[in-house]
């Protein structure tokens, strides 16, 4: 059976609100969270300071252009693509 992460086309976005004192702190928390999840290629795509903290969206890249996409290669059963 396929793992869901193997079927992600390019990236996984995570959005949350961190209670913290600055936008910079929120960005650091998001990068740390995504790395704690096990992702190595991560970035912050949105951050906005709002009162008690920061609303922030992080992106964890599962595949970059020209990578070997597992969802395209298929499995041993011959299912290629989606």
C-alpha positions in Angstrom: 0.0 0.0 0.0 1.2 3.5 -0.9 2.2 5.9 1.8 0.4 9.2 1.4 3.7 11.2 1.5 4.8 9.3 -1.6 1.8 10.7 -3.5 2.5 14.3 -2.7 3.2 16.1 -6.0 5.7 18.6 -4.8 5.4 20.1 -1.3 3.5 20.0 1.9 2.2 23.2 3.5 1.6 23.6 7.2 -0.1 26.7 8.7 -0.5 27.6 12.3 -0.3 30.5 14.9 2.6 30.7 17.2 2.4 32.8 20.4 5.6 34.7 20.3 7.0 38.3 20.3 8.0 38.8 16.6 7.6 37.7 13.0 11.2 36.5 13.0 10.5 34.3 16.0 7.5 32.8 14.3 9.5 32.0 11.2 12.2 30.3 13.3 9.5 28.2 15.1 8.0 27.1 11.8 11.3 26.1 10.3 12.1 24.2 13.5 8.8 22.4 13.5 9.1 21.2 9.9 12.6 20.0 10.6 11.3 18.2 13.8 8.8 16.5 11.4 11.8 15.1 9.5 11.8 17.4 6.5 15.2 18.8 5.3 14.1 21.1 2.5 11.9 23.7 4.2 10.9 27.3 3.8 8.5 29.9 5.2 6.1 31.2 2.5 3.9 33.5 4.7 4.2 35.2 8.0 2.1 37.9 9.6 2.5 39.3 13.1 -1.0 39.7 14.8 -1.2 40.8 18.4 -0.1 37.9 20.6 1.9 36.1 17.9 2.5 35.2 14.3 0.3 33.4 11.7 2.8 31.5 9.6 2.7 29.0 6.7 5.7 26.8 6.1 6.4 24.6 3.1 8.3 21.3 3.3 9.4 20.2 -0.2 9.0 16.5 -0.8 10.1 16.8 -4.5 11.8 19.6 -6.4 11.7 19.9 -10.2 13.6 17.1 -12.0 13.5 14.8 -8.9 12.6 11.2 -9.2 8.9 11.3 -8.3 7.7 8.1 -6.6 4.1 8.8 -7.7 5.3 8.8 -11.3 7.5 5.7 -11.1 4.7 3.6 -9.8 5.0 0.5 -7.6 5.9 -3.1 -8.2 2.3 -3.8 -9.1 2.6 -1.7 -12.2 0.5 1.2 -11.1 2.2 4.3 -12.7 1.0 7.8 -12.1 -2.1 8.5 -10.2 
